[in-house]
């Protein structure tokens, strides 16, 4: 990724969470309502601009795991579309910032990872009931 400016969500609570996380270098904001969060920076598939999003995560060995739930909406979140087009992303976990490659979990990988993520954030099960969409689980491997 280039060193261009990163665009954060202007949405109230999301913007506040991002600002707290970034300004404290992850010391504040890593745990959000008791759940571990990372910052995912993708490149916009149309705009080419860097966009940063806070997301709840789990771990699978050295990899990080996130869920493209979009609150159970019928459409994938924009960040998911962006990483499909540009799988090289930037991740911040607490103070550590690193390049990663994103991929959607396979049908074989997904059940165990989904169960793990529902254990971290039970609302994912509610989101799954709200939509006919198959909610992707994404694996972030260090690049």
N, C-alpha and C positions, 0 to 999 in steps of 0.2 A: 504494500500500500504506500501511496505517496504521503508526504507530510502535509497535505491539504487540511484545511479546517474540518473538524468533525461537527456534524449537526446532531444535536440532541432533541428529543421530543419536547415540544412546547406544552404538552398536557400537564396540568397542575402537579399531581402527586408524582408522576413519572419524572418530570423535570426536576422537582425537588430532590427525589431520590438520587438521580444522576449527579446533580450538583454536589450533594453531600458526599457521595461515593468518590467523585473525582477530586474535590477539594481536600478530602481527608486522606487521599491515596489509599482508599479502601478500608481505613481504620474504622470509619463509620459508614454504614450503608451495606457492608458485606452481608450482614444478617438483616433481613427485612422481614419484620413480623416473625422472627425466629427461623426464617428459611434462608439458606445460603444463596447469594446472588452473585452473578458475574456481569460484566459489561461486555456485550458483543458489538463489535463494529464491523458492519458490512459495507460493501460498495453498491450503491444504487444501480439496479440493472438498466434503468433508462437514463438517469441523471449523471451517473458516474461519481456522485457525491458520497462521502463517508457518512454513515448514519449509525448512531450508537443507541443501544437498547439494553436496559437491565433485565436479566432473566434469572429465574430460579434454576439451580443446577444440581446435578448429582455427579457421581464419579463412577467410572468403569475402568479400573486399573489406572493408567496414567491419563486416560481421556476424560473429558468433561461431557456431560449429557444434559441436553436441554429439550424442551417440549414446545412445538409450534402450535400451541393450543388456541391462541387468539380468543381466549375466554369462551370457547365453544361456538364461535361464529362459524358460518358456513364457508368462509373464505380463509385461506392460509394467511398468516400475518405477513406484512410486507417484507420484514427482515428475512423470512423463509424464502420468498421468491428471489430476493437479492442474493442469498447464499447459493441458491440453485444455479444462478447465472454466474456468480463469482464465488467459488467455494473457499478461496483464500481469504481469511478473516483475521481480525485482531481481537484478542480476548484479554480482559483484565480480571484477575481474581485477587482480591485484596490489593496489595501493592505490586504484584507481579503482572506485567504486561508482556504478551507473547503472540507470535504469529501462529495461526492454526489453519488446518484444513477441515472443512465441515462436510459431513456426508449424512444422508438419511440412513437410519438403522434399517437393516434388512428385515424381512419377514421373520427370519429365524432369531435375530437379535432382539427384536422389539418387545416381545412379551415380558421378558425378565427386566428389561430396562424400564418399560412402562410401569410395571409393578413397583419398582424401586422409586420412580418419580411420583407415583400416587402416594407412596409412603411418606415422601417428603412434603408433598402438597396435595392433600386429599381432594381439593377442588378439581383436579384434572379428571377424576372419575365423573364429576358432575358435568364438566365441559363435554366429555365424550358422549354423555346421554343427550346433550342438547343439540348435537349435530349429526348429520349422516356422513360427514366428512371423516376420512381416516386421518386422525391427528398424528402428524409425523413426530418421531423422536429423532433428534439430531445428535450425532457424535462429533465432538471437536477434538481432533488429534493435534498435538504439537507439530508444527511444520519443521 
